[in-house]
């Protein structure tokens, strides 16, 4: 009997010597990013005594954004961890003054630990996380990576695209979509979209400002943009190509074919009728030659190729690569 009691006591002592976290099913499991906390590479938004955040939110320190976003450490864990935010230096002054970068690490396993009844098992690639409702409202287009991998290269890609398109259908426009689906723009997506790729021109000037892929160029047109009784007329060459269109001119027939974003507009010198995807449409002015340059009605051509046109109070005419102008909060 004494031997049995001694064995029971021994077993109890062994059990009591096991750390509390092991008894509670891994609540205190080792975090794959604990080393970054210790080194000061990431800082908890609301740190506990160990520097951890109870909701799994961490600021990433300047210079460590990409190293952490695509780290092998995150690929070797089944915790669901994302990196989101901005890598764009021009927008980081505020964050740097705050002592952090524009990127954050979010441990979704920690964030939703208390909601397992609602979301199920919150682990990387677990079927419970491969659902639209799981991601709806959780992330925006500033998402960079999931578990060290560009989100576009994970099983979550199609679900996330559905979430993003449902937030704003304008993201399907090729001018915006390129920044969403190509991983090379991760960390720059929002800035690229809000940079408003396109061109600026002015009546009576041959100047053109081109904005594209976060860069801006000042160029010259072959002739000035003119106003024909209130209708802005632009030269055949120099504007539409900068918007990504392919322009072809047949000197024998004086026919102009402009293709862009899956649409085709066919014009002819001396005619005020255009063919838009094969459909005859009247234009506000004829296409004509002035001082040796073929002139086209700006708004008609641009809008029928799915480019938005906006006239600013200072006289600037903005022509967007996209069909939609200022995006909502996405």
ABEGO torsion letter per residue (X at the ends): XAAAAAAAAAAAAAAAABBAAAAAGGAABBBAAAAAAAAGABBBABBBAAGBBAAGBBBBBBGAAAAAAABAAAAABABBBBBBEBABAAAAAAAAAAGBBABBBBBAAAAAAAAAAAAEBBBBGBAAAABAAAABGABBAABABBGGBBAAABAAAAAAAAAAAAABAAAABAAAAAAAABAAABGAAAAAAAAGBEBBBBBGBABBBBBBGGBBBBBBBABBBBBBGGBBBBBABGAAAAAGBBBBBBAAAGBBBBBBGGBBBBBBBGBABBBBGGBBBBBABBBBBBGGBBBBBAAAAAAAAGBBBBBBAAGBBBBBABABBBBBBX
